[in-house]
Amino acid sequence: MWSRALVNDELCSVQRAESSRWRRLLEGLIVDAQRSGDVVQMPPRTIAVLISAVIDGLSVYALLKTASARPSS
């Protein structure tokens, strides 16, 4: 969807809205975890963006990895 969103304004709007919703959810969880001492004190948005980037990167990797790198079933 990302590549299509680059050239389609409607998809871009949907992608941005979903990303914002996801980041807000993560930020709330991070704030709660920081209050309980389970997560390091740094800006919750920074942590949320980093987690999102890792998840996105792993998603692309899982999609593109070769059959030989996949676990055998």
CHARMM-style PDB file with segment names, atoms N, HN, CA, C and O in Angstrom:
ATOM      1  N   MET     1       0.814  -1.183   0.000  1.00  0.00      PROA
ATOM      2  CA  MET     1       0.000   0.000   0.000  1.00  0.00      PROA
ATOM      3  C   MET     1       0.865   1.259   0.000  1.00  0.00      PROA
ATOM      4  O   MET     1       0.456   2.289  -0.535  1.00  0.00      PROA
ATOM      5  N   TRP     2       2.062   1.187   0.597  1.00  0.00      PROA
ATOM      6  HN  TRP     2       2.395   0.350   1.032  1.00  0.00      PROA
ATOM      7  CA  TRP     2       2.902   2.378   0.689  1.00  0.00      PROA
ATOM      8  C   TRP     2       3.250   2.926  -0.689  1.00  0.00      PROA
ATOM      9  O   TRP     2       3.146   4.129  -0.929  1.00  0.00      PROA
ATOM     10  N   SER     3       3.658   2.050  -1.587  1.00  0.00      PROA
ATOM     11  HN  SER     3       3.742   1.072  -1.392  1.00  0.00      PROA
ATOM     12  CA  SER     3       4.067   2.539  -2.899  1.00  0.00      PROA
ATOM     13  C   SER     3       2.896   3.149  -3.661  1.00  0.00      PROA
ATOM     14  O   SER     3       3.070   4.133  -4.380  1.00  0.00      PROA
ATOM     15  N   ARG     4       1.736   2.587  -3.515  1.00  0.00      PROA
ATOM     16  HN  ARG     4       1.595   1.787  -2.931  1.00  0.00      PROA
ATOM     17  CA  ARG     4       0.554   3.150  -4.175  1.00  0.00      PROA
ATOM     18  C   ARG     4       0.155   4.482  -3.546  1.00  0.00      PROA
ATOM     19  O   ARG     4      -0.315   5.382  -4.242  1.00  0.00      PROA
ATOM     20  N   ALA     5       0.339   4.609  -2.243  1.00  0.00      PROA
ATOM     21  HN  ALA     5       0.720   3.878  -1.678  1.00  0.00      PROA
ATOM     22  CA  ALA     5      -0.031   5.849  -1.546  1.00  0.00      PROA
ATOM     23  C   ALA     5       0.815   7.030  -2.012  1.00  0.00      PROA
ATOM     24  O   ALA     5       0.389   8.180  -1.903  1.00  0.00      PROA
ATOM     25  N   LEU     6       2.005   6.753  -2.530  1.00  0.00      PROA
ATOM     26  HN  LEU     6       2.350   5.819  -2.618  1.00  0.00      PROA
ATOM     27  CA  LEU     6       2.856   7.831  -3.025  1.00  0.00      PROA
ATOM     28  C   LEU     6       2.250   8.549  -4.225  1.00  0.00      PROA
ATOM     29  O   LEU     6       2.525   9.728  -4.450  1.00  0.00      PROA
ATOM     30  N   VAL     7       1.432   7.847  -4.988  1.00  0.00      PROA
ATOM     31  HN  VAL     7       1.209   6.890  -4.804  1.00  0.00      PROA
ATOM     32  CA  VAL     7       0.872   8.432  -6.215  1.00  0.00      PROA
ATOM     33  C   VAL     7      -0.650   8.542  -6.177  1.00  0.00      PROA
ATOM     34  O   VAL     7      -1.262   8.964  -7.159  1.00  0.00      PROA
ATOM     35  N   ASN     8      -1.263   8.170  -5.063  1.00  0.00      PROA
ATOM     36  HN  ASN     8      -0.765   7.828  -4.266  1.00  0.00      PROA
ATOM     37  CA  ASN     8      -2.720   8.207  -4.949  1.00  0.00      PROA
ATOM     38  C   ASN     8      -3.082   8.987  -3.686  1.00  0.00      PROA
ATOM     39  O   ASN     8      -2.848   8.527  -2.568  1.00  0.00      PROA
ATOM     40  N   ASP     9      -3.656  10.175  -3.884  1.00  0.00      PROA
ATOM     41  HN  ASP     9      -3.846  10.548  -4.792  1.00  0.00      PROA
ATOM     42  CA  ASP     9      -3.960  11.045  -2.746  1.00  0.00      PROA
ATOM     43  C   ASP     9      -4.913  10.407  -1.748  1.00  0.00      PROA
ATOM     44  O   ASP     9      -4.755  10.591  -0.541  1.00  0.00      PROA
ATOM     45  N   GLU    10      -5.889   9.668  -2.226  1.00  0.00      PROA
ATOM     46  HN  GLU    10      -6.018   9.519  -3.207  1.00  0.00      PROA
ATOM     47  CA  GLU    10      -6.854   9.034  -1.325  1.00  0.00      PROA
ATOM     48  C   GLU    10      -6.176   7.969  -0.465  1.00  0.00      PROA
ATOM     49  O   GLU    10      -6.389   7.912   0.746  1.00  0.00      PROA
ATOM     50  N   LEU    11      -5.361   7.130  -1.096  1.00  0.00      PROA
ATOM     51  HN  LEU    11      -5.187   7.176  -2.080  1.00  0.00      PROA
ATOM     52  CA  LEU    11      -4.632   6.111  -0.335  1.00  0.00      PROA
ATOM     53  C   LEU    11      -3.630   6.746   0.623  1.00  0.00      PROA
ATOM     54  O   LEU    11      -3.425   6.255   1.733  1.00  0.00      PROA
ATOM     55  N   CYS    12      -3.014   7.828   0.195  1.00  0.00      PROA
ATOM     56  HN  CYS    12      -3.180   8.227  -0.707  1.00  0.00      PROA
ATOM     57  CA  CYS    12      -2.062   8.537   1.053  1.00  0.00      PROA
ATOM     58  C   CYS    12      -2.769   9.031   2.317  1.00  0.00      PROA
ATOM     59  O   CYS    12      -2.238   8.911   3.421  1.00  0.00      PROA
ATOM     60  N   SER    13      -3.951   9.578   2.147  1.00  0.00      PROA
ATOM     61  HN  SER    13      -4.382   9.676   1.250  1.00  0.00      PROA
ATOM     62  CA  SER    13      -4.728  10.066   3.283  1.00  0.00      PROA
ATOM     63  C   SER    13      -5.086   8.926   4.231  1.00  0.00      PROA
ATOM     64  O   SER    13      -4.979   9.071   5.449  1.00  0.00      PROA
ATOM     65  N   VAL    14      -5.507   7.803   3.679  1.00  0.00      PROA
ATOM     66  HN  VAL    14      -5.593   7.686   2.690  1.00  0.00      PROA
ATOM     67  CA  VAL    14      -5.844   6.632   4.497  1.00  0.00      PROA
ATOM     68  C   VAL    14      -4.606   6.126   5.230  1.00  0.00      PROA
ATOM     69  O   VAL    14      -4.669   5.821   6.421  1.00  0.00      PROA
ATOM     70  N   GLN    15      -3.485   6.037   4.523  1.00  0.00      PROA
ATOM     71  HN  GLN    15      -3.435   6.284   3.555  1.00  0.00      PROA
ATOM     72  CA  GLN    15      -2.242   5.544   5.122  1.00  0.00      PROA
ATOM     73  C   GLN    15      -1.795   6.449   6.264  1.00  0.00      PROA
ATOM     74  O   GLN    15      -1.393   5.964   7.322  1.00  0.00      PROA
ATOM     75  N   ARG    16      -1.863   7.748   6.056  1.00  0.00      PROA
ATOM     76  HN  ARG    16      -2.190   8.142   5.197  1.00  0.00      PROA
ATOM     77  CA  ARG    16      -1.455   8.685   7.105  1.00  0.00      PROA
ATOM     78  C   ARG    16      -2.373   8.592   8.319  1.00  0.00      PROA
ATOM     79  O   ARG    16      -1.909   8.634   9.459  1.00  0.00      PROA
ATOM     80  N   ALA    17      -3.664   8.466   8.076  1.00  0.00      PROA
ATOM     81  HN  ALA    17      -4.041   8.432   7.150  1.00  0.00      PROA
ATOM     82  CA  ALA    17      -4.621   8.353   9.191  1.00  0.00      PROA
ATOM     83  C   ALA    17      -4.358   7.079   9.992  1.00  0.00      PROA
ATOM     84  O   ALA    17      -4.366   7.108  11.222  1.00  0.00      PROA
ATOM     85  N   GLU    18      -4.127   5.975   9.309  1.00  0.00      PROA
ATOM     86  HN  GLU    18      -4.120   5.952   8.310  1.00  0.00      PROA
ATOM     87  CA  GLU    18      -3.854   4.704   9.999  1.00  0.00      PROA
ATOM     88  C   GLU    18      -2.541   4.770  10.767  1.00  0.00      PROA
ATOM     89  O   GLU    18      -2.448   4.277  11.891  1.00  0.00      PROA
ATOM     90  N   SER    19      -1.537   5.374  10.167  1.00  0.00      PROA
ATOM     91  HN  SER    19      -1.613   5.775   9.254  1.00  0.00      PROA
ATOM     92  CA  SER    19      -0.242   5.499  10.846  1.00  0.00      PROA
ATOM     93  C   SER    19      -0.368   6.366  12.092  1.00  0.00      PROA
ATOM     94  O   SER    19       0.210   6.054  13.133  1.00  0.00      PROA
ATOM     95  N   SER    20      -1.125   7.454  11.984  1.00  0.00      PROA
ATOM     96  HN  SER    20      -1.595   7.708  11.138  1.00  0.00      PROA
ATOM     97  CA  SER    20      -1.327   8.324  13.141  1.00  0.00      PROA
ATOM     98  C   SER    20      -2.081   7.610  14.252  1.00  0.00      PROA
ATOM     99  O   SER    20      -1.732   7.725  15.427  1.00  0.00      PROA
ATOM    100  N   ARG    21      -3.111   6.876  13.873  1.00  0.00      PROA
ATOM    101  HN  ARG    21      -3.395   6.783  12.919  1.00  0.00      PROA
ATOM    102  CA  ARG    21      -3.887   6.125  14.862  1.00  0.00      PROA
ATOM    103  C   ARG    21      -2.992   5.107  15.570  1.00  0.00      PROA
ATOM    104  O   ARG    21      -3.041   4.992  16.794  1.00  0.00      PROA
ATOM    105  N   TRP    22      -2.190   4.380  14.827  1.00  0.00      PROA
ATOM    106  HN  TRP    22      -2.150   4.474  13.832  1.00  0.00      PROA
ATOM    107  CA  TRP    22      -1.286   3.374  15.370  1.00  0.00      PROA
ATOM    108  C   TRP    22      -0.266   4.024  16.310  1.00  0.00      PROA
ATOM    109  O   TRP    22      -0.016   3.518  17.404  1.00  0.00      PROA
ATOM    110  N   ARG    23       0.321   5.146  15.880  1.00  0.00      PROA
ATOM    111  HN  ARG    23       0.117   5.558  14.992  1.00  0.00      PROA
ATOM    112  CA  ARG    23       1.309   5.824  16.709  1.00  0.00      PROA
ATOM    113  C   ARG    23       0.696   6.348  18.010  1.00  0.00      PROA
ATOM    114  O   ARG    23       1.327   6.269  19.063  1.00  0.00      PROA
ATOM    115  N   ARG    24      -0.520   6.878  17.946  1.00  0.00      PROA
ATOM    116  HN  ARG    24      -1.032   6.942  17.090  1.00  0.00      PROA
ATOM    117  CA  ARG    24      -1.194   7.353  19.166  1.00  0.00      PROA
ATOM    118  C   ARG    24      -1.449   6.193  20.131  1.00  0.00      PROA
ATOM    119  O   ARG    24      -1.269   6.337  21.340  1.00  0.00      PROA
ATOM    120  N   LEU    25      -1.861   5.062  19.602  1.00  0.00      PROA
ATOM    121  HN  LEU    25      -2.006   4.945  18.620  1.00  0.00      PROA
ATOM    122  CA  LEU    25      -2.069   3.878  20.437  1.00  0.00      PROA
ATOM    123  C   LEU    25      -0.764   3.475  21.113  1.00  0.00      PROA
ATOM    124  O   LEU    25      -0.730   3.237  22.320  1.00  0.00      PROA
ATOM    125  N   LEU    26       0.306   3.400  20.332  1.00  0.00      PROA
ATOM    126  HN  LEU    26       0.278   3.593  19.351  1.00  0.00      PROA
ATOM    127  CA  LEU    26       1.612   3.051  20.892  1.00  0.00      PROA
ATOM    128  C   LEU    26       2.061   4.065  21.946  1.00  0.00      PROA
ATOM    129  O   LEU    26       2.553   3.688  23.010  1.00  0.00      PROA
ATOM    130  N   GLU    27       1.888   5.342  21.645  1.00  0.00      PROA
ATOM    131  HN  GLU    27       1.489   5.648  20.781  1.00  0.00      PROA
ATOM    132  CA  GLU    27       2.293   6.377  22.594  1.00  0.00      PROA
ATOM    133  C   GLU    27       1.567   6.226  23.926  1.00  0.00      PROA
ATOM    134  O   GLU    27       2.177   6.391  24.982  1.00  0.00      PROA
ATOM    135  N   GLY    28       0.289   5.917  23.890  1.00  0.00      PROA
ATOM    136  HN  GLY    28      -0.206   5.783  23.032  1.00  0.00      PROA
ATOM    137  CA  GLY    28      -0.461   5.703  25.123  1.00  0.00      PROA
ATOM    138  C   GLY    28       0.071   4.528  25.916  1.00  0.00      PROA
ATOM    139  O   GLY    28       0.206   4.605  27.138  1.00  0.00      PROA
ATOM    140  N   LEU    29       0.369   3.451  25.232  1.00  0.00      PROA
ATOM    141  HN  LEU    29       0.260   3.389  24.240  1.00  0.00      PROA
ATOM    142  CA  LEU    29       0.934   2.273  25.906  1.00  0.00      PROA
ATOM    143  C   LEU    29       2.311   2.578  26.482  1.00  0.00      PROA
ATOM    144  O   LEU    29       2.655   2.122  27.573  1.00  0.00      PROA
ATOM    145  N   ILE    30       3.089   3.351  25.742  1.00  0.00      PROA
ATOM    146  HN  ILE    30       2.810   3.721  24.856  1.00  0.00      PROA
ATOM    147  CA  ILE    30       4.436   3.711  26.193  1.00  0.00      PROA
ATOM    148  C   ILE    30       4.364   4.594  27.433  1.00  0.00      PROA
ATOM    149  O   ILE    30       5.116   4.384  28.384  1.00  0.00      PROA
ATOM    150  N   VAL    31       3.474   5.574  27.435  1.00  0.00      PROA
ATOM    151  HN  VAL    31       2.863   5.745  26.662  1.00  0.00      PROA
ATOM    152  CA  VAL    31       3.304   6.447  28.603  1.00  0.00      PROA
ATOM    153  C   VAL    31       2.933   5.617  29.827  1.00  0.00      PROA
ATOM    154  O   VAL    31       3.486   5.823  30.907  1.00  0.00      PROA
ATOM    155  N   ASP    32       2.006   4.686  29.668  1.00  0.00      PROA
ATOM    156  HN  ASP    32       1.557   4.519  28.790  1.00  0.00      PROA
ATOM    157  CA  ASP    32       1.619   3.817  30.788  1.00  0.00      PROA
ATOM    158  C   ASP    32       2.812   3.008  31.281  1.00  0.00      PROA
ATOM    159  O   ASP    32       3.020   2.868  32.486  1.00  0.00      PROA
ATOM    160  N   ALA    33       3.589   2.478  30.351  1.00  0.00      PROA
ATOM    161  HN  ALA    33       3.420   2.592  29.371  1.00  0.00      PROA
ATOM    162  CA  ALA    33       4.753   1.670  30.724  1.00  0.00      PROA
ATOM    163  C   ALA    33       5.831   2.532  31.393  1.00  0.00      PROA
ATOM    164  O   ALA    33       6.524   2.070  32.300  1.00  0.00      PROA
ATOM    165  N   GLN    34       5.968   3.775  30.947  1.00  0.00      PROA
ATOM    166  HN  GLN    34       5.405   4.150  30.210  1.00  0.00      PROA
ATOM    167  CA  GLN    34       6.935   4.668  31.582  1.00  0.00      PROA
ATOM    168  C   GLN    34       6.511   4.991  33.013  1.00  0.00      PROA
ATOM    169  O   GLN    34       7.351   5.043  33.911  1.00  0.00      PROA
ATOM    170  N   ARG    35       5.228   5.206  33.227  1.00  0.00      PROA
ATOM    171  HN  ARG    35       4.546   5.164  32.497  1.00  0.00      PROA
ATOM    172  CA  ARG    35       4.728   5.505  34.575  1.00  0.00      PROA
ATOM    173  C   ARG    35       5.001   4.366  35.543  1.00  0.00      PROA
ATOM    174  O   ARG    35       5.267   4.591  36.724  1.00  0.00      PROA
ATOM    175  N   SER    36       4.932   3.136  35.031  1.00  0.00      PROA
ATOM    176  HN  SER    36       4.715   2.953  34.072  1.00  0.00      PROA
ATOM    177  CA  SER    36       5.172   1.980  35.895  1.00  0.00      PROA
ATOM    178  C   SER    36       6.653   1.606  35.972  1.00  0.00      PROA
ATOM    179  O   SER    36       7.025   0.678  36.689  1.00  0.00      PROA
ATOM    180  N   GLY    37       7.498   2.333  35.230  1.00  0.00      PROA
ATOM    181  HN  GLY    37       7.196   3.087  34.648  1.00  0.00      PROA
ATOM    182  CA  GLY    37       8.934   2.078  35.275  1.00  0.00      PROA
ATOM    183  C   GLY    37       9.412   0.967  34.357  1.00  0.00      PROA
ATOM    184  O   GLY    37      10.560   0.535  34.458  1.00  0.00      PROA
ATOM    185  N   ASP    38       8.551   0.496  33.461  1.00  0.00      PROA
ATOM    186  HN  ASP    38       7.618   0.847  33.379  1.00  0.00      PROA
ATOM    187  CA  ASP    38       8.918  -0.608  32.575  1.00  0.00      PROA
ATOM    188  C   ASP    38       9.596  -0.172  31.280  1.00  0.00      PROA
ATOM    189  O   ASP    38      10.169  -0.997  30.569  1.00  0.00      PROA
ATOM    190  N   VAL    39       9.532   1.117  30.973  1.00  0.00      PROA
ATOM    191  HN  VAL    39       9.065   1.788  31.551  1.00  0.00      PROA
ATOM    192  CA  VAL    39      10.122   1.628  29.734  1.00  0.00      PROA
ATOM    193  C   VAL    39      10.954   2.860  30.075  1.00  0.00      PROA
ATOM    194  O   VAL    39      10.573   3.668  30.921  1.00  0.00      PROA
ATOM    195  N   VAL    40      12.078   2.986  29.410  1.00  0.00      PROA
ATOM    196  HN  VAL    40      12.387   2.329  28.722  1.00  0.00      PROA
ATOM    197  CA  VAL    40      12.987   4.106  29.632  1.00  0.00      PROA
ATOM    198  C   VAL    40      12.283   5.448  29.417  1.00  0.00      PROA
ATOM    199  O   VAL    40      11.359   5.557  28.611  1.00  0.00      PROA
ATOM    200  N   GLN    41      12.735   6.457  30.150  1.00  0.00      PROA
ATOM    201  HN  GLN    41      13.485   6.368  30.805  1.00  0.00      PROA
ATOM    202  CA  GLN    41      12.163   7.789  30.022  1.00  0.00      PROA
ATOM    203  C   GLN    41      12.810   8.515  28.838  1.00  0.00      PROA
ATOM    204  O   GLN    41      13.946   8.980  28.922  1.00  0.00      PROA
ATOM    205  N   MET    42      12.089   8.598  27.775  1.00  0.00      PROA
ATOM    206  HN  MET    42      11.165   8.221  27.706  1.00  0.00      PROA
ATOM    207  CA  MET    42      12.431   9.409  26.611  1.00  0.00      PROA
ATOM    208  C   MET    42      11.105   9.756  25.952  1.00  0.00      PROA
ATOM    209  O   MET    42      10.088   9.155  26.298  1.00  0.00      PROA
ATOM    210  N   PRO    43      11.074  10.683  25.034  1.00  0.00      PROA
ATOM    211  CA  PRO    43       9.790  11.085  24.477  1.00  0.00      PROA
ATOM    212  C   PRO    43       8.999   9.892  23.912  1.00  0.00      PROA
ATOM    213  O   PRO    43       9.509   9.146  23.076  1.00  0.00      PROA
ATOM    214  N   PRO    44       7.757   9.721  24.374  1.00  0.00      PROA
ATOM    215  CA  PRO    44       6.947   8.593  23.912  1.00  0.00      PROA
ATOM    216  C   PRO    44       6.796   8.560  22.390  1.00  0.00      PROA
ATOM    217  O   PRO    44       6.769   7.482  21.796  1.00  0.00      PROA
ATOM    218  N   ARG    45       6.698   9.722  21.760  1.00  0.00      PROA
ATOM    219  HN  ARG    45       6.719  10.598  22.243  1.00  0.00      PROA
ATOM    220  CA  ARG    45       6.559   9.757  20.301  1.00  0.00      PROA
ATOM    221  C   ARG    45       7.808   9.179  19.629  1.00  0.00      PROA
ATOM    222  O   ARG    45       7.704   8.454  18.639  1.00  0.00      PROA
ATOM    223  N   THR    46       8.982   9.499  20.167  1.00  0.00      PROA
ATOM    224  HN  THR    46       9.066  10.088  20.971  1.00  0.00      PROA
ATOM    225  CA  THR    46      10.228   8.961  19.612  1.00  0.00      PROA
ATOM    226  C   THR    46      10.231   7.448  19.681  1.00  0.00      PROA
ATOM    227  O   THR    46      10.559   6.776  18.703  1.00  0.00      PROA
ATOM    228  N   ILE    47       9.867   6.914  20.830  1.00  0.00      PROA
ATOM    229  HN  ILE    47       9.600   7.460  21.625  1.00  0.00      PROA
ATOM    230  CA  ILE    47       9.822   5.458  20.987  1.00  0.00      PROA
ATOM    231  C   ILE    47       8.795   4.858  20.030  1.00  0.00      PROA
ATOM    232  O   ILE    47       9.064   3.838  19.395  1.00  0.00      PROA
ATOM    233  N   ALA    48       7.624   5.477  19.922  1.00  0.00      PROA
ATOM    234  HN  ALA    48       7.405   6.305  20.437  1.00  0.00      PROA
ATOM    235  CA  ALA    48       6.573   4.967  19.034  1.00  0.00      PROA
ATOM    236  C   ALA    48       7.023   4.960  17.580  1.00  0.00      PROA
ATOM    237  O   ALA    48       6.751   4.008  16.849  1.00  0.00      PROA
ATOM    238  N   VAL    49       7.713   6.019  17.157  1.00  0.00      PROA
ATOM    239  HN  VAL    49       7.934   6.792  17.751  1.00  0.00      PROA
ATOM    240  CA  VAL    49       8.209   6.083  15.777  1.00  0.00      PROA
ATOM    241  C   VAL    49       9.250   4.993  15.539  1.00  0.00      PROA
ATOM    242  O   VAL    49       9.246   4.350  14.489  1.00  0.00      PROA
ATOM    243  N   LEU    50      10.137   4.783  16.503  1.00  0.00      PROA
ATOM    244  HN  LEU    50      10.140   5.305  17.356  1.00  0.00      PROA
ATOM    245  CA  LEU    50      11.158   3.730  16.354  1.00  0.00      PROA
ATOM    246  C   LEU    50      10.527   2.340  16.285  1.00  0.00      PROA
ATOM    247  O   LEU    50      10.907   1.519  15.450  1.00  0.00      PROA
ATOM    248  N   ILE    51       9.564   2.083  17.168  1.00  0.00      PROA
ATOM    249  HN  ILE    51       9.256   2.750  17.846  1.00  0.00      PROA
ATOM    250  CA  ILE    51       8.885   0.784  17.134  1.00  0.00      PROA
ATOM    251  C   ILE    51       8.159   0.594  15.807  1.00  0.00      PROA
ATOM    252  O   ILE    51       8.213  -0.485  15.217  1.00  0.00      PROA
ATOM    253  N   SER    52       7.487   1.626  15.339  1.00  0.00      PROA
ATOM    254  HN  SER    52       7.443   2.503  15.818  1.00  0.00      PROA
ATOM    255  CA  SER    52       6.777   1.549  14.052  1.00  0.00      PROA
ATOM    256  C   SER    52       7.738   1.267  12.907  1.00  0.00      PROA
ATOM    257  O   SER    52       7.436   0.471  12.018  1.00  0.00      PROA
ATOM    258  N   ALA    53       8.900   1.922  12.930  1.00  0.00      PROA
ATOM    259  HN  ALA    53       9.146   2.569  13.652  1.00  0.00      PROA
ATOM    260  CA  ALA    53       9.887   1.712  11.876  1.00  0.00      PROA
ATOM    261  C   ALA    53      10.400   0.271  11.879  1.00  0.00      PROA
ATOM    262  O   ALA    53      10.577  -0.327  10.818  1.00  0.00      PROA
ATOM    263  N   VAL    54      10.636  -0.279  13.051  1.00  0.00      PROA
ATOM    264  HN  VAL    54      10.493   0.206  13.914  1.00  0.00      PROA
ATOM    265  CA  VAL    54      11.094  -1.677  13.151  1.00  0.00      PROA
ATOM    266  C   VAL    54      10.017  -2.618  12.623  1.00  0.00      PROA
ATOM    267  O   VAL    54      10.312  -3.539  11.861  1.00  0.00      PROA
ATOM    268  N   ILE    55       8.774  -2.389  13.027  1.00  0.00      PROA
ATOM    269  HN  ILE    55       8.534  -1.641  13.646  1.00  0.00      PROA
ATOM    270  CA  ILE    55       7.678  -3.249  12.566  1.00  0.00      PROA
ATOM    271  C   ILE    55       7.520  -3.165  11.047  1.00  0.00      PROA
ATOM    272  O   ILE    55       7.355  -4.183  10.376  1.00  0.00      PROA
ATOM    273  N   ASP    56       7.571  -1.939  10.511  1.00  0.00      PROA
ATOM    274  HN  ASP    56       7.704  -1.111  11.056  1.00  0.00      PROA
ATOM    275  CA  ASP    56       7.461  -1.776   9.055  1.00  0.00      PROA
ATOM    276  C   ASP    56       8.607  -2.480   8.341  1.00  0.00      PROA
ATOM    277  O   ASP    56       8.394  -3.163   7.339  1.00  0.00      PROA
ATOM    278  N   GLY    57       9.814  -2.314   8.852  1.00  0.00      PROA
ATOM    279  HN  GLY    57       9.987  -1.760   9.666  1.00  0.00      PROA
ATOM    280  CA  GLY    57      10.972  -2.970   8.237  1.00  0.00      PROA
ATOM    281  C   GLY    57      10.866  -4.479   8.282  1.00  0.00      PROA
ATOM    282  O   GLY    57      11.178  -5.154   7.301  1.00  0.00      PROA
ATOM    283  N   LEU    58      10.430  -5.017   9.408  1.00  0.00      PROA
ATOM    284  HN  LEU    58      10.176  -4.470  10.206  1.00  0.00      PROA
ATOM    285  CA  LEU    58      10.262  -6.470   9.516  1.00  0.00      PROA
ATOM    286  C   LEU    58       9.145  -6.972   8.596  1.00  0.00      PROA
ATOM    287  O   LEU    58       9.227  -8.075   8.056  1.00  0.00      PROA
ATOM    288  N   SER    59       8.113  -6.163   8.422  1.00  0.00      PROA
ATOM    289  HN  SER    59       8.046  -5.267   8.861  1.00  0.00      PROA
ATOM    290  CA  SER    59       7.023  -6.541   7.519  1.00  0.00      PROA
ATOM    291  C   SER    59       7.521  -6.646   6.080  1.00  0.00      PROA
ATOM    292  O   SER    59       7.196  -7.595   5.368  1.00  0.00      PROA
ATOM    293  N   VAL    60       8.312  -5.661   5.664  1.00  0.00      PROA
ATOM    294  HN  VAL    60       8.577  -4.890   6.243  1.00  0.00      PROA
ATOM    295  CA  VAL    60       8.872  -5.696   4.305  1.00  0.00      PROA
ATOM    296  C   VAL    60       9.808  -6.891   4.167  1.00  0.00      PROA
ATOM    297  O   VAL    60       9.765  -7.601   3.162  1.00  0.00      PROA
ATOM    298  N   TYR    61      10.645  -7.113   5.163  1.00  0.00      PROA
ATOM    299  HN  TYR    61      10.680  -6.536   5.979  1.00  0.00      PROA
ATOM    300  CA  TYR    61      11.563  -8.254   5.127  1.00  0.00      PROA
ATOM    301  C   TYR    61      10.793  -9.572   5.000  1.00  0.00      PROA
ATOM    302  O   TYR    61      11.138 -10.421   4.179  1.00  0.00      PROA
ATOM    303  N   ALA    62       9.759  -9.733   5.809  1.00  0.00      PROA
ATOM    304  HN  ALA    62       9.479  -9.042   6.476  1.00  0.00      PROA
ATOM    305  CA  ALA    62       8.974 -10.971   5.771  1.00  0.00      PROA
ATOM    306  C   ALA    62       8.315 -11.160   4.410  1.00  0.00      PROA
ATOM    307  O   ALA    62       8.200 -12.284   3.924  1.00  0.00      PROA
ATOM    308  N   LEU    63       7.887 -10.072   3.802  1.00  0.00      PROA
ATOM    309  HN  LEU    63       7.981  -9.158   4.198  1.00  0.00      PROA
ATOM    310  CA  LEU    63       7.255 -10.146   2.497  1.00  0.00      PROA
ATOM    311  C   LEU    63       8.251 -10.515   1.403  1.00  0.00      PROA
ATOM    312  O   LEU    63       7.920 -11.271   0.490  1.00  0.00      PROA
ATOM    313  N   LEU    64       9.464  -9.984   1.492  1.00  0.00      PROA
ATOM    314  HN  LEU    64       9.733  -9.370   2.234  1.00  0.00      PROA
ATOM    315  CA  LEU    64      10.417 -10.126   0.400  1.00  0.00      PROA
ATOM    316  C   LEU    64      11.455 -11.227   0.567  1.00  0.00      PROA
ATOM    317  O   LEU    64      12.147 -11.567  -0.392  1.00  0.00      PROA
ATOM    318  N   LYS    65      11.575 -11.783   1.750  1.00  0.00      PROA
ATOM    319  HN  LYS    65      11.013 -11.507   2.529  1.00  0.00      PROA
ATOM    320  CA  LYS    65      12.639 -12.770   1.948  1.00  0.00      PROA
ATOM    321  C   LYS    65      12.437 -13.982   1.043  1.00  0.00      PROA
ATOM    322  O   LYS    65      11.316 -14.311   0.653  1.00  0.00      PROA
ATOM    323  N   THR    66      13.511 -14.612   0.732  1.00  0.00      PROA
ATOM    324  HN  THR    66      14.421 -14.345   1.049  1.00  0.00      PROA
ATOM    325  CA  THR    66      13.455 -15.749  -0.187  1.00  0.00      PROA
ATOM    326  C   THR    66      12.881 -16.977   0.493  1.00  0.00      PROA
ATOM    327  O   THR    66      12.847 -17.066   1.720  1.00  0.00      PROA
ATOM    328  N   ALA    67      12.441 -17.900  -0.300  1.00  0.00      PROA
ATOM    329  HN  ALA    67      12.469 -17.828  -1.297  1.00  0.00      PROA
ATOM    330  CA  ALA    67      11.861 -19.139   0.222  1.00  0.00      PROA
ATOM    331  C   ALA    67      12.875 -19.898   1.064  1.00  0.00      PROA
ATOM    332  O   ALA    67      12.490 -20.570   2.020  1.00  0.00      PROA
ATOM    333  N   SER    68      14.169 -19.810   0.733  1.00  0.00      PROA
ATOM    334  HN  SER    68      14.482 -19.264  -0.044  1.00  0.00      PROA
ATOM    335  CA  SER    68      15.175 -20.536   1.487  1.00  0.00      PROA
ATOM    336  C   SER    68      15.362 -19.949   2.891  1.00  0.00      PROA
ATOM    337  O   SER    68      15.851 -20.640   3.786  1.00  0.00      PROA
ATOM    338  N   ALA    69      14.985 -18.706   3.090  1.00  0.00      PROA
ATOM    339  HN  ALA    69      14.588 -18.145   2.363  1.00  0.00      PROA
ATOM    340  CA  ALA    69      15.128 -18.085   4.416  1.00  0.00      PROA
ATOM    341  C   ALA    69      13.916 -18.332   5.287  1.00  0.00      PROA
ATOM    342  O   ALA    69      13.950 -18.047   6.484  1.00  0.00      PROA
ATOM    343  N   ARG    70      12.842 -18.857   4.714  1.00  0.00      PROA
ATOM    344  HN  ARG    70      12.813 -19.088   3.741  1.00  0.00      PROA
ATOM    345  CA  ARG    70      11.624 -19.104   5.498  1.00  0.00      PROA
ATOM    346  C   ARG    70      11.780 -20.371   6.328  1.00  0.00      PROA
ATOM    347  O   ARG    70      12.422 -21.326   5.893  1.00  0.00      PROA
ATOM    348  N   PRO    71      11.203 -20.381   7.505  1.00  0.00      PROA
ATOM    349  CA  PRO    71      11.267 -21.598   8.330  1.00  0.00      PROA
ATOM    350  C   PRO    71      10.528 -22.744   7.634  1.00  0.00      PROA
ATOM    351  O   PRO    71       9.509 -22.543   6.975  1.00  0.00      PROA
ATOM    352  N   SER    72      11.066 -23.926   7.800  1.00  0.00      PROA
ATOM    353  HN  SER    72      11.894 -24.089   8.336  1.00  0.00      PROA
ATOM    354  CA  SER    72      10.388 -25.085   7.205  1.00  0.00      PROA
ATOM    355  C   SER    72       9.167 -25.447   8.029  1.00  0.00      PROA
ATOM    356  O   SER    72       9.156 -25.294   9.251  1.00  0.00      PROA
ATOM    357  N   SER    73       8.130 -25.932   7.337  1.00  0.00      PROA
ATOM    358  HN  SER    73       8.140 -26.056   6.345  1.00  0.00      PROA
ATOM    359  CA  SER    73       6.912 -26.262   8.058  1.00  0.00      PROA
ATOM    360  C   SER    73       6.771 -27.735   8.299  1.00  0.00      PROA
ATOM    361  OT1 SER    73       5.789 -28.171   8.899  1.00  0.00      PROA
TER     362      SER     73
END
